[in-house]
């Protein structure tokens, strides 16, 4: 089992990443290019080291 992220998200749960991928592959974001989407439970926003 994964450890919880800083926002309470379990790193063992693939659903948040899957939702981000489906969203980016859909036509919901037609003008989005060259973006980095961080789906890491808040680690990037908090500046926490990822181990």
mmCIF entry with sequence, helices, sheets and N, C-alpha, C, O atoms, coordinates in Angstrom:
data_MODEL
# 
_entry.id   MODEL 
# 
_entity.id                         1 
_entity.type                       polymer 
_entity.pdbx_number_of_molecules   1 
# 
_entity_poly.entity_id                      1 
_entity_poly.type                           'polypeptide(L)' 
_entity_poly.nstd_linkage                   no 
_entity_poly.nstd_monomer                   no 
_entity_poly.pdbx_seq_one_letter_code       
;(UNK)(UNK)(UNK)(UNK)(UNK)(UNK)(UNK)(UNK)(UNK)(UNK)(UNK)(UNK)(UNK)(UNK)(UNK)(UNK)
(UNK)(UNK)(UNK)(UNK)(UNK)(UNK)(UNK)(UNK)(UNK)(UNK)(UNK)(UNK)(UNK)(UNK)(UNK)(UNK)
(UNK)(UNK)(UNK)(UNK)(UNK)(UNK)(UNK)(UNK)(UNK)(UNK)(UNK)(UNK)(UNK)(UNK)(UNK)(UNK)
(UNK)(UNK)(UNK)
;
_entity_poly.pdbx_seq_one_letter_code_can   XXXXXXXXXXXXXXXXXXXXXXXXXXXXXXXXXXXXXXXXXXXXXXXXXXX 
_entity_poly.pdbx_strand_id                 A 
# 
loop_
_entity_poly_seq.entity_id 
_entity_poly_seq.num 
_entity_poly_seq.mon_id 
_entity_poly_seq.hetero 
1 1  UNK n 
1 2  UNK n 
1 3  UNK n 
1 4  UNK n 
1 5  UNK n 
1 6  UNK n 
1 7  UNK n 
1 8  UNK n 
1 9  UNK n 
1 10 UNK n 
1 11 UNK n 
1 12 UNK n 
1 13 UNK n 
1 14 UNK n 
1 15 UNK n 
1 16 UNK n 
1 17 UNK n 
1 18 UNK n 
1 19 UNK n 
1 20 UNK n 
1 21 UNK n 
1 22 UNK n 
1 23 UNK n 
1 24 UNK n 
1 25 UNK n 
1 26 UNK n 
1 27 UNK n 
1 28 UNK n 
1 29 UNK n 
1 30 UNK n 
1 31 UNK n 
1 32 UNK n 
1 33 UNK n 
1 34 UNK n 
1 35 UNK n 
1 36 UNK n 
1 37 UNK n 
1 38 UNK n 
1 39 UNK n 
1 40 UNK n 
1 41 UNK n 
1 42 UNK n 
1 43 UNK n 
1 44 UNK n 
1 45 UNK n 
1 46 UNK n 
1 47 UNK n 
1 48 UNK n 
1 49 UNK n 
1 50 UNK n 
1 51 UNK n 
# 
_struct_asym.id          A 
_struct_asym.entity_id   1 
# 
loop_
_struct_conf.conf_type_id 
_struct_conf.id 
_struct_conf.pdbx_PDB_helix_id 
_struct_conf.beg_label_comp_id 
_struct_conf.beg_label_asym_id 
_struct_conf.beg_label_seq_id 
_struct_conf.pdbx_beg_PDB_ins_code 
_struct_conf.end_label_comp_id 
_struct_conf.end_label_asym_id 
_struct_conf.end_label_seq_id 
_struct_conf.pdbx_end_PDB_ins_code 
_struct_conf.beg_auth_comp_id 
_struct_conf.beg_auth_asym_id 
_struct_conf.beg_auth_seq_id 
_struct_conf.end_auth_comp_id 
_struct_conf.end_auth_asym_id 
_struct_conf.end_auth_seq_id 
_struct_conf.pdbx_PDB_helix_class 
_struct_conf.details 
_struct_conf.pdbx_PDB_helix_length 
HELX_P HELX_P1 AA1 UNK A 15 ? UNK A 25 ? UNK A 15 UNK A 25 1 ? 11 
HELX_P HELX_P2 AA2 UNK A 27 ? UNK A 29 ? UNK A 27 UNK A 29 5 ? 3  
HELX_P HELX_P3 AA3 UNK A 43 ? UNK A 46 ? UNK A 43 UNK A 46 1 ? 4  
# 
_struct_conf_type.id          HELX_P 
_struct_conf_type.criteria    ? 
_struct_conf_type.reference   ? 
# 
loop_
_atom_site.group_PDB 
_atom_site.id 
_atom_site.type_symbol 
_atom_site.label_atom_id 
_atom_site.label_alt_id 
_atom_site.label_comp_id 
_atom_site.label_asym_id 
_atom_site.label_entity_id 
_atom_site.label_seq_id 
_atom_site.pdbx_PDB_ins_code 
_atom_site.Cartn_x 
_atom_site.Cartn_y 
_atom_site.Cartn_z 
_atom_site.occupancy 
_atom_site.B_iso_or_equiv 
_atom_site.pdbx_formal_charge 
_atom_site.auth_seq_id 
_atom_site.auth_comp_id 
_atom_site.auth_asym_id 
_atom_site.auth_atom_id 
_atom_site.pdbx_PDB_model_num 
ATOM 1   N N  . UNK A 1 1  ? 0.839   -1.179 0.000   1.00 0.00 ? 1  UNK A N  1 
ATOM 2   C CA . UNK A 1 1  ? 0.000   0.000  0.000   1.00 0.00 ? 1  UNK A CA 1 
ATOM 3   C C  . UNK A 1 1  ? 0.882   1.240  0.000   1.00 0.00 ? 1  UNK A C  1 
ATOM 4   O O  . UNK A 1 1  ? 1.923   1.266  0.656   1.00 0.00 ? 1  UNK A O  1 
ATOM 5   N N  . UNK A 1 2  ? 0.467   2.263  -0.732  1.00 0.00 ? 2  UNK A N  1 
ATOM 6   C CA . UNK A 1 2  ? 1.242   3.492  -0.837  1.00 0.00 ? 2  UNK A CA 1 
ATOM 7   C C  . UNK A 1 2  ? 1.085   4.385  0.379   1.00 0.00 ? 2  UNK A C  1 
ATOM 8   O O  . UNK A 1 2  ? 0.143   4.244  1.158   1.00 0.00 ? 2  UNK A O  1 
ATOM 9   N N  . UNK A 1 3  ? 2.012   5.293  0.524   1.00 0.00 ? 3  UNK A N  1 
ATOM 10  C CA . UNK A 1 3  ? 1.929   6.250  1.612   1.00 0.00 ? 3  UNK A CA 1 
ATOM 11  C C  . UNK A 1 3  ? 1.070   7.422  1.176   1.00 0.00 ? 3  UNK A C  1 
ATOM 12  O O  . UNK A 1 3  ? 1.016   7.740  -0.012  1.00 0.00 ? 3  UNK A O  1 
ATOM 13  N N  . UNK A 1 4  ? 0.393   8.074  2.125   1.00 0.00 ? 4  UNK A N  1 
ATOM 14  C CA . UNK A 1 4  ? -0.451  9.196  1.739   1.00 0.00 ? 4  UNK A CA 1 
ATOM 15  C C  . UNK A 1 4  ? 0.369   10.397 1.292   1.00 0.00 ? 4  UNK A C  1 
ATOM 16  O O  . UNK A 1 4  ? 1.423   10.685 1.861   1.00 0.00 ? 4  UNK A O  1 
ATOM 17  N N  . UNK A 1 5  ? -0.113  11.091 0.281   1.00 0.00 ? 5  UNK A N  1 
ATOM 18  C CA . UNK A 1 5  ? 0.525   12.328 -0.159  1.00 0.00 ? 5  UNK A CA 1 
ATOM 19  C C  . UNK A 1 5  ? 0.204   13.447 0.819   1.00 0.00 ? 5  UNK A C  1 
ATOM 20  O O  . UNK A 1 5  ? -0.560  13.260 1.765   1.00 0.00 ? 5  UNK A O  1 
ATOM 21  N N  . UNK A 1 6  ? 0.787   14.597 0.585   1.00 0.00 ? 6  UNK A N  1 
ATOM 22  C CA . UNK A 1 6  ? 0.586   15.704 1.518   1.00 0.00 ? 6  UNK A CA 1 
ATOM 23  C C  . UNK A 1 6  ? -0.850  16.201 1.527   1.00 0.00 ? 6  UNK A C  1 
ATOM 24  O O  . UNK A 1 6  ? -1.254  16.883 2.470   1.00 0.00 ? 6  UNK A O  1 
ATOM 25  N N  . UNK A 1 7  ? -1.634  15.878 0.502   1.00 0.00 ? 7  UNK A N  1 
ATOM 26  C CA . UNK A 1 7  ? -3.046  16.270 0.478   1.00 0.00 ? 7  UNK A CA 1 
ATOM 27  C C  . UNK A 1 7  ? -3.968  15.095 0.770   1.00 0.00 ? 7  UNK A C  1 
ATOM 28  O O  . UNK A 1 7  ? -5.158  15.155 0.462   1.00 0.00 ? 7  UNK A O  1 
ATOM 29  N N  . UNK A 1 8  ? -3.445  14.046 1.350   1.00 0.00 ? 8  UNK A N  1 
ATOM 30  C CA . UNK A 1 8  ? -4.261  12.908 1.727   1.00 0.00 ? 8  UNK A CA 1 
ATOM 31  C C  . UNK A 1 8  ? -4.520  11.911 0.621   1.00 0.00 ? 8  UNK A C  1 
ATOM 32  O O  . UNK A 1 8  ? -5.376  11.039 0.770   1.00 0.00 ? 8  UNK A O  1 
ATOM 33  N N  . UNK A 1 9  ? -3.810  12.014 -0.473  1.00 0.00 ? 9  UNK A N  1 
ATOM 34  C CA . UNK A 1 9  ? -3.974  11.123 -1.619  1.00 0.00 ? 9  UNK A CA 1 
ATOM 35  C C  . UNK A 1 9  ? -3.030  9.937  -1.465  1.00 0.00 ? 9  UNK A C  1 
ATOM 36  O O  . UNK A 1 9  ? -1.845  10.119 -1.190  1.00 0.00 ? 9  UNK A O  1 
ATOM 37  N N  . UNK A 1 10 ? -3.541  8.741  -1.638  1.00 0.00 ? 10 UNK A N  1 
ATOM 38  C CA . UNK A 1 10 ? -2.712  7.543  -1.546  1.00 0.00 ? 10 UNK A CA 1 
ATOM 39  C C  . UNK A 1 10 ? -1.945  7.353  -2.847  1.00 0.00 ? 10 UNK A C  1 
ATOM 40  O O  . UNK A 1 10 ? -2.537  7.369  -3.927  1.00 0.00 ? 10 UNK A O  1 
ATOM 41  N N  . UNK A 1 11 ? -0.643  7.174  -2.751  1.00 0.00 ? 11 UNK A N  1 
ATOM 42  C CA . UNK A 1 11 ? 0.181   6.974  -3.948  1.00 0.00 ? 11 UNK A CA 1 
ATOM 43  C C  . UNK A 1 11 ? -0.104  5.632  -4.614  1.00 0.00 ? 11 UNK A C  1 
ATOM 44  O O  . UNK A 1 11 ? 0.335   5.399  -5.740  1.00 0.00 ? 11 UNK A O  1 
ATOM 45  N N  . UNK A 1 12 ? -0.831  4.749  -3.938  1.00 0.00 ? 12 UNK A N  1 
ATOM 46  C CA . UNK A 1 12 ? -1.189  3.464  -4.526  1.00 0.00 ? 12 UNK A CA 1 
ATOM 47  C C  . UNK A 1 12 ? -2.480  3.552  -5.342  1.00 0.00 ? 12 UNK A C  1 
ATOM 48  O O  . UNK A 1 12 ? -2.861  2.584  -6.001  1.00 0.00 ? 12 UNK A O  1 
ATOM 49  N N  . UNK A 1 13 ? -3.157  4.704  -5.303  1.00 0.00 ? 13 UNK A N  1 
ATOM 50  C CA . UNK A 1 13 ? -4.420  4.886  -6.005  1.00 0.00 ? 13 UNK A CA 1 
ATOM 51  C C  . UNK A 1 13 ? -4.160  5.458  -7.402  1.00 0.00 ? 13 UNK A C  1 
ATOM 52  O O  . UNK A 1 13 ? -3.756  6.615  -7.518  1.00 0.00 ? 13 UNK A O  1 
ATOM 53  N N  . UNK A 1 14 ? -4.384  4.676  -8.463  1.00 0.00 ? 14 UNK A N  1 
ATOM 54  C CA . UNK A 1 14 ? -4.094  5.159  -9.817  1.00 0.00 ? 14 UNK A CA 1 
ATOM 55  C C  . UNK A 1 14 ? -5.183  6.066  -10.399 1.00 0.00 ? 14 UNK A C  1 
ATOM 56  O O  . UNK A 1 14 ? -4.985  6.646  -11.466 1.00 0.00 ? 14 UNK A O  1 
ATOM 57  N N  . UNK A 1 15 ? -6.320  6.200  -9.726  1.00 0.00 ? 15 UNK A N  1 
ATOM 58  C CA . UNK A 1 15 ? -7.441  6.950  -10.301 1.00 0.00 ? 15 UNK A CA 1 
ATOM 59  C C  . UNK A 1 15 ? -7.128  8.421  -10.596 1.00 0.00 ? 15 UNK A C  1 
ATOM 60  O O  . UNK A 1 15 ? -7.493  8.892  -11.673 1.00 0.00 ? 15 UNK A O  1 
ATOM 61  N N  . UNK A 1 16 ? -6.470  9.178  -9.697  1.00 0.00 ? 16 UNK A N  1 
ATOM 62  C CA . UNK A 1 16 ? -6.188  10.576 -10.022 1.00 0.00 ? 16 UNK A CA 1 
ATOM 63  C C  . UNK A 1 16 ? -5.336  10.741 -11.285 1.00 0.00 ? 16 UNK A C  1 
ATOM 64  O O  . UNK A 1 16 ? -5.575  11.643 -12.088 1.00 0.00 ? 16 UNK A O  1 
ATOM 65  N N  . UNK A 1 17 ? -4.362  9.883  -11.450 1.00 0.00 ? 17 UNK A N  1 
ATOM 66  C CA . UNK A 1 17 ? -3.517  9.948  -12.650 1.00 0.00 ? 17 UNK A CA 1 
ATOM 67  C C  . UNK A 1 17 ? -4.327  9.577  -13.879 1.00 0.00 ? 17 UNK A C  1 
ATOM 68  O O  . UNK A 1 17 ? -4.210  10.226 -14.918 1.00 0.00 ? 17 UNK A O  1 
ATOM 69  N N  . UNK A 1 18 ? -5.142  8.545  -13.771 1.00 0.00 ? 18 UNK A N  1 
ATOM 70  C CA . UNK A 1 18 ? -5.994  8.137  -14.890 1.00 0.00 ? 18 UNK A CA 1 
ATOM 71  C C  . UNK A 1 18 ? -6.948  9.236  -15.301 1.00 0.00 ? 18 UNK A C  1 
ATOM 72  O O  . UNK A 1 18 ? -7.161  9.458  -16.493 1.00 0.00 ? 18 UNK A O  1 
ATOM 73  N N  . UNK A 1 19 ? -7.526  9.928  -14.333 1.00 0.00 ? 19 UNK A N  1 
ATOM 74  C CA . UNK A 1 19 ? -8.438  11.029 -14.645 1.00 0.00 ? 19 UNK A CA 1 
ATOM 75  C C  . UNK A 1 19 ? -7.710  12.163 -15.355 1.00 0.00 ? 19 UNK A C  1 
ATOM 76  O O  . UNK A 1 19 ? -8.248  12.759 -16.288 1.00 0.00 ? 19 UNK A O  1 
ATOM 77  N N  . UNK A 1 20 ? -6.498  12.460 -14.923 1.00 0.00 ? 20 UNK A N  1 
ATOM 78  C CA . UNK A 1 20 ? -5.724  13.519 -15.580 1.00 0.00 ? 20 UNK A CA 1 
ATOM 79  C C  . UNK A 1 20 ? -5.400  13.132 -17.019 1.00 0.00 ? 20 UNK A C  1 
ATOM 80  O O  . UNK A 1 20 ? -5.498  13.966 -17.919 1.00 0.00 ? 20 UNK A O  1 
ATOM 81  N N  . UNK A 1 21 ? -5.020  11.887 -17.245 1.00 0.00 ? 21 UNK A N  1 
ATOM 82  C CA . UNK A 1 21 ? -4.700  11.416 -18.593 1.00 0.00 ? 21 UNK A CA 1 
ATOM 83  C C  . UNK A 1 21 ? -5.932  11.475 -19.491 1.00 0.00 ? 21 UNK A C  1 
ATOM 84  O O  . UNK A 1 21 ? -5.859  11.964 -20.618 1.00 0.00 ? 21 UNK A O  1 
ATOM 85  N N  . UNK A 1 22 ? -7.062  10.978 -18.992 1.00 0.00 ? 22 UNK A N  1 
ATOM 86  C CA . UNK A 1 22 ? -8.295  11.008 -19.782 1.00 0.00 ? 22 UNK A CA 1 
ATOM 87  C C  . UNK A 1 22 ? -8.681  12.450 -20.110 1.00 0.00 ? 22 UNK A C  1 
ATOM 88  O O  . UNK A 1 22 ? -9.101  12.750 -21.228 1.00 0.00 ? 22 UNK A O  1 
ATOM 89  N N  . UNK A 1 23 ? -8.537  13.327 -19.139 1.00 0.00 ? 23 UNK A N  1 
ATOM 90  C CA . UNK A 1 23 ? -8.868  14.736 -19.355 1.00 0.00 ? 23 UNK A CA 1 
ATOM 91  C C  . UNK A 1 23 ? -7.994  15.346 -20.446 1.00 0.00 ? 23 UNK A C  1 
ATOM 92  O O  . UNK A 1 23 ? -8.495  16.040 -21.330 1.00 0.00 ? 23 UNK A O  1 
ATOM 93  N N  . UNK A 1 24 ? -6.695  15.091 -20.385 1.00 0.00 ? 24 UNK A N  1 
ATOM 94  C CA . UNK A 1 24 ? -5.779  15.672 -21.371 1.00 0.00 ? 24 UNK A CA 1 
ATOM 95  C C  . UNK A 1 24 ? -5.968  15.081 -22.763 1.00 0.00 ? 24 UNK A C  1 
ATOM 96  O O  . UNK A 1 24 ? -5.714  15.754 -23.761 1.00 0.00 ? 24 UNK A O  1 
ATOM 97  N N  . UNK A 1 25 ? -6.409  13.840 -22.837 1.00 0.00 ? 25 UNK A N  1 
ATOM 98  C CA . UNK A 1 25 ? -6.633  13.206 -24.135 1.00 0.00 ? 25 UNK A CA 1 
ATOM 99  C C  . UNK A 1 25 ? -8.011  13.533 -24.713 1.00 0.00 ? 25 UNK A C  1 
ATOM 100 O O  . UNK A 1 25 ? -8.293  13.216 -25.868 1.00 0.00 ? 25 UNK A O  1 
ATOM 101 N N  . UNK A 1 26 ? -8.850  14.154 -23.924 1.00 0.00 ? 26 UNK A N  1 
ATOM 102 C CA . UNK A 1 26 ? -10.192 14.500 -24.394 1.00 0.00 ? 26 UNK A CA 1 
ATOM 103 C C  . UNK A 1 26 ? -10.156 15.846 -25.120 1.00 0.00 ? 26 UNK A C  1 
ATOM 104 O O  . UNK A 1 26 ? -9.099  16.460 -25.259 1.00 0.00 ? 26 UNK A O  1 
ATOM 105 N N  . UNK A 1 27 ? -11.315 16.289 -25.576 1.00 0.00 ? 27 UNK A N  1 
ATOM 106 C CA . UNK A 1 27 ? -11.395 17.598 -26.216 1.00 0.00 ? 27 UNK A CA 1 
ATOM 107 C C  . UNK A 1 27 ? -11.776 18.696 -25.217 1.00 0.00 ? 27 UNK A C  1 
ATOM 108 O O  . UNK A 1 27 ? -12.176 19.786 -25.625 1.00 0.00 ? 27 UNK A O  1 
ATOM 109 N N  . UNK A 1 28 ? -11.656 18.421 -23.923 1.00 0.00 ? 28 UNK A N  1 
ATOM 110 C CA . UNK A 1 28 ? -11.950 19.404 -22.884 1.00 0.00 ? 28 UNK A CA 1 
ATOM 111 C C  . UNK A 1 28 ? -10.901 20.513 -22.840 1.00 0.00 ? 28 UNK A C  1 
ATOM 112 O O  . UNK A 1 28 ? -11.206 21.629 -22.420 1.00 0.00 ? 28 UNK A O  1 
ATOM 113 N N  . UNK A 1 29 ? -9.684  20.227 -23.262 1.00 0.00 ? 29 UNK A N  1 
ATOM 114 C CA . UNK A 1 29 ? -8.574  21.175 -23.191 1.00 0.00 ? 29 UNK A CA 1 
ATOM 115 C C  . UNK A 1 29 ? -8.024  21.403 -24.600 1.00 0.00 ? 29 UNK A C  1 
ATOM 116 O O  . UNK A 1 29 ? -6.863  21.074 -24.843 1.00 0.00 ? 29 UNK A O  1 
ATOM 117 N N  . UNK A 1 30 ? -8.784  21.937 -25.519 1.00 0.00 ? 30 UNK A N  1 
ATOM 118 C CA . UNK A 1 30 ? -8.364  21.999 -26.919 1.00 0.00 ? 30 UNK A CA 1 
ATOM 119 C C  . UNK A 1 30 ? -7.163  22.904 -27.189 1.00 0.00 ? 30 UNK A C  1 
ATOM 120 O O  . UNK A 1 30 ? -6.439  22.665 -28.155 1.00 0.00 ? 30 UNK A O  1 
ATOM 121 N N  . UNK A 1 31 ? -6.927  23.909 -26.392 1.00 0.00 ? 31 UNK A N  1 
ATOM 122 C CA . UNK A 1 31 ? -5.841  24.850 -26.661 1.00 0.00 ? 31 UNK A CA 1 
ATOM 123 C C  . UNK A 1 31 ? -4.660  24.676 -25.707 1.00 0.00 ? 31 UNK A C  1 
ATOM 124 O O  . UNK A 1 31 ? -3.805  25.557 -25.619 1.00 0.00 ? 31 UNK A O  1 
ATOM 125 N N  . UNK A 1 32 ? -4.603  23.569 -25.003 1.00 0.00 ? 32 UNK A N  1 
ATOM 126 C CA . UNK A 1 32 ? -3.521  23.332 -24.047 1.00 0.00 ? 32 UNK A CA 1 
ATOM 127 C C  . UNK A 1 32 ? -2.366  22.621 -24.738 1.00 0.00 ? 32 UNK A C  1 
ATOM 128 O O  . UNK A 1 32 ? -2.534  21.531 -25.286 1.00 0.00 ? 32 UNK A O  1 
ATOM 129 N N  . UNK A 1 33 ? -1.204  23.241 -24.709 1.00 0.00 ? 33 UNK A N  1 
ATOM 130 C CA . UNK A 1 33 ? -0.006  22.630 -25.294 1.00 0.00 ? 33 UNK A CA 1 
ATOM 131 C C  . UNK A 1 33 ? 1.182   22.871 -24.370 1.00 0.00 ? 33 UNK A C  1 
ATOM 132 O O  . UNK A 1 33 ? 1.283   23.925 -23.742 1.00 0.00 ? 33 UNK A O  1 
ATOM 133 N N  . UNK A 1 34 ? 2.057   21.919 -24.291 1.00 0.00 ? 34 UNK A N  1 
ATOM 134 C CA . UNK A 1 34 ? 3.303   22.077 -23.548 1.00 0.00 ? 34 UNK A CA 1 
ATOM 135 C C  . UNK A 1 34 ? 3.156   22.311 -22.059 1.00 0.00 ? 34 UNK A C  1 
ATOM 136 O O  . UNK A 1 34 ? 3.980   23.006 -21.464 1.00 0.00 ? 34 UNK A O  1 
ATOM 137 N N  . UNK A 1 35 ? 2.146   21.757 -21.452 1.00 0.00 ? 35 UNK A N  1 
ATOM 138 C CA . UNK A 1 35 ? 1.941   21.950 -20.019 1.00 0.00 ? 35 UNK A CA 1 
ATOM 139 C C  . UNK A 1 35 ? 2.399   20.730 -19.233 1.00 0.00 ? 35 UNK A C  1 
ATOM 140 O O  . UNK A 1 35 ? 2.315   19.599 -19.712 1.00 0.00 ? 35 UNK A O  1 
ATOM 141 N N  . UNK A 1 36 ? 2.878   20.972 -18.036 1.00 0.00 ? 36 UNK A N  1 
ATOM 142 C CA . UNK A 1 36 ? 3.176   19.904 -17.090 1.00 0.00 ? 36 UNK A CA 1 
ATOM 143 C C  . UNK A 1 36 ? 2.048   19.864 -16.076 1.00 0.00 ? 36 UNK A C  1 
ATOM 144 O O  . UNK A 1 36 ? 1.779   20.855 -15.397 1.00 0.00 ? 36 UNK A O  1 
ATOM 145 N N  . UNK A 1 37 ? 1.404   18.745 -15.978 1.00 0.00 ? 37 UNK A N  1 
ATOM 146 C CA . UNK A 1 37 ? 0.314   18.579 -15.023 1.00 0.00 ? 37 UNK A CA 1 
ATOM 147 C C  . UNK A 1 37 ? 0.828   17.686 -13.897 1.00 0.00 ? 37 UNK A C  1 
ATOM 148 O O  . UNK A 1 37 ? 1.116   16.508 -14.105 1.00 0.00 ? 37 UNK A O  1 
ATOM 149 N N  . UNK A 1 38 ? 0.937   18.255 -12.721 1.00 0.00 ? 38 UNK A N  1 
ATOM 150 C CA . UNK A 1 38 ? 1.446   17.500 -11.574 1.00 0.00 ? 38 UNK A CA 1 
ATOM 151 C C  . UNK A 1 38 ? 0.291   16.790 -10.886 1.00 0.00 ? 38 UNK A C  1 
ATOM 152 O O  . UNK A 1 38 ? -0.591  17.433 -10.317 1.00 0.00 ? 38 UNK A O  1 
ATOM 153 N N  . UNK A 1 39 ? 0.296   15.469 -10.939 1.00 0.00 ? 39 UNK A N  1 
ATOM 154 C CA . UNK A 1 39 ? -0.716  14.646 -10.270 1.00 0.00 ? 39 UNK A CA 1 
ATOM 155 C C  . UNK A 1 39 ? 0.053   13.822 -9.239  1.00 0.00 ? 39 UNK A C  1 
ATOM 156 O O  . UNK A 1 39 ? 0.338   12.642 -9.442  1.00 0.00 ? 39 UNK A O  1 
ATOM 157 N N  . UNK A 1 40 ? 0.376   14.480 -8.130  1.00 0.00 ? 40 UNK A N  1 
ATOM 158 C CA . UNK A 1 40 ? 1.251   13.851 -7.141  1.00 0.00 ? 40 UNK A CA 1 
ATOM 159 C C  . UNK A 1 40 ? 0.764   14.047 -5.709  1.00 0.00 ? 40 UNK A C  1 
ATOM 160 O O  . UNK A 1 40 ? 1.543   13.919 -4.764  1.00 0.00 ? 40 UNK A O  1 
ATOM 161 N N  . UNK A 1 41 ? -0.505  14.355 -5.547  1.00 0.00 ? 41 UNK A N  1 
ATOM 162 C CA . UNK A 1 41 ? -1.057  14.494 -4.203  1.00 0.00 ? 41 UNK A CA 1 
ATOM 163 C C  . UNK A 1 41 ? -0.578  15.719 -3.454  1.00 0.00 ? 41 UNK A C  1 
ATOM 164 O O  . UNK A 1 41 ? -0.737  15.785 -2.235  1.00 0.00 ? 41 UNK A O  1 
ATOM 165 N N  . UNK A 1 42 ? -0.003  16.680 -4.130  1.00 0.00 ? 42 UNK A N  1 
ATOM 166 C CA . UNK A 1 42 ? 0.432   17.910 -3.490  1.00 0.00 ? 42 UNK A CA 1 
ATOM 167 C C  . UNK A 1 42 ? 1.915   17.994 -3.189  1.00 0.00 ? 42 UNK A C  1 
ATOM 168 O O  . UNK A 1 42 ? 2.377   19.010 -2.670  1.00 0.00 ? 42 UNK A O  1 
ATOM 169 N N  . UNK A 1 43 ? 2.674   16.951 -3.501  1.00 0.00 ? 43 UNK A N  1 
ATOM 170 C CA . UNK A 1 43 ? 4.111   16.990 -3.217  1.00 0.00 ? 43 UNK A CA 1 
ATOM 171 C C  . UNK A 1 43 ? 4.791   18.152 -3.935  1.00 0.00 ? 43 UNK A C  1 
ATOM 172 O O  . UNK A 1 43 ? 5.618   18.842 -3.340  1.00 0.00 ? 43 UNK A O  1 
ATOM 173 N N  . UNK A 1 44 ? 4.458   18.378 -5.199  1.00 0.00 ? 44 UNK A N  1 
ATOM 174 C CA . UNK A 1 44 ? 5.094   19.450 -5.961  1.00 0.00 ? 44 UNK A CA 1 
ATOM 175 C C  . UNK A 1 44 ? 4.733   20.814 -5.380  1.00 0.00 ? 44 UNK A C  1 
ATOM 176 O O  . UNK A 1 44 ? 5.603   21.672 -5.229  1.00 0.00 ? 44 UNK A O  1 
ATOM 177 N N  . UNK A 1 45 ? 3.466   21.021 -5.055  1.00 0.00 ? 45 UNK A N  1 
ATOM 178 C CA . UNK A 1 45 ? 3.014   22.297 -4.516  1.00 0.00 ? 45 UNK A CA 1 
ATOM 179 C C  . UNK A 1 45 ? 3.637   22.597 -3.157  1.00 0.00 ? 45 UNK A C  1 
ATOM 180 O O  . UNK A 1 45 ? 3.906   23.754 -2.834  1.00 0.00 ? 45 UNK A O  1 
ATOM 181 N N  . UNK A 1 46 ? 3.861   21.567 -2.372  1.00 0.00 ? 46 UNK A N  1 
ATOM 182 C CA . UNK A 1 46 ? 4.414   21.735 -1.031  1.00 0.00 ? 46 UNK A CA 1 
ATOM 183 C C  . UNK A 1 46 ? 5.945   21.783 -1.032  1.00 0.00 ? 46 UNK A C  1 
ATOM 184 O O  . UNK A 1 46 ? 6.554   22.143 -0.025  1.00 0.00 ? 46 UNK A O  1 
ATOM 185 N N  . UNK A 1 47 ? 6.566   21.423 -2.157  1.00 0.00 ? 47 UNK A N  1 
ATOM 186 C CA . UNK A 1 47 ? 8.021   21.399 -2.218  1.00 0.00 ? 47 UNK A CA 1 
ATOM 187 C C  . UNK A 1 47 ? 8.632   20.235 -1.458  1.00 0.00 ? 47 UNK A C  1 
ATOM 188 O O  . UNK A 1 47 ? 9.808   20.274 -1.097  1.00 0.00 ? 47 UNK A O  1 
ATOM 189 N N  . UNK A 1 48 ? 7.843   19.202 -1.215  1.00 0.00 ? 48 UNK A N  1 
ATOM 190 C CA . UNK A 1 48 ? 8.322   18.041 -0.472  1.00 0.00 ? 48 UNK A CA 1 
ATOM 191 C C  . UNK A 1 48 ? 9.147   17.129 -1.377  1.00 0.00 ? 48 UNK A C  1 
ATOM 192 O O  . UNK A 1 48 ? 8.821   16.977 -2.554  1.00 0.00 ? 48 UNK A O  1 
ATOM 193 N N  . UNK A 1 49 ? 10.196  16.530 -0.855  1.00 0.00 ? 49 UNK A N  1 
ATOM 194 C CA . UNK A 1 49 ? 10.969  15.586 -1.673  1.00 0.00 ? 49 UNK A CA 1 
ATOM 195 C C  . UNK A 1 49 ? 10.168  14.313 -1.946  1.00 0.00 ? 49 UNK A C  1 
ATOM 196 O O  . UNK A 1 49 ? 9.496   13.793 -1.056  1.00 0.00 ? 49 UNK A O  1 
ATOM 197 N N  . UNK A 1 50 ? 10.243  13.824 -3.165  1.00 0.00 ? 50 UNK A N  1 
ATOM 198 C CA . UNK A 1 50 ? 9.586   12.585 -3.519  1.00 0.00 ? 50 UNK A CA 1 
ATOM 199 C C  . UNK A 1 50 ? 10.606  11.467 -3.411  1.00 0.00 ? 50 UNK A C  1 
ATOM 200 O O  . UNK A 1 50 ? 11.675  11.533 -4.018  1.00 0.00 ? 50 UNK A O  1 
ATOM 201 N N  . UNK A 1 51 ? 10.282  10.459 -2.651  1.00 0.00 ? 51 UNK A N  1 
ATOM 202 C CA . UNK A 1 51 ? 11.229  9.348  -2.435  1.00 0.00 ? 51 UNK A CA 1 
ATOM 203 C C  . UNK A 1 51 ? 10.802  8.131  -3.192  1.00 0.00 ? 51 UNK A C  1 
ATOM 204 O O  . UNK A 1 51 ? 11.472  7.100  -3.133  1.00 0.00 ? 51 UNK A O  1 
# 
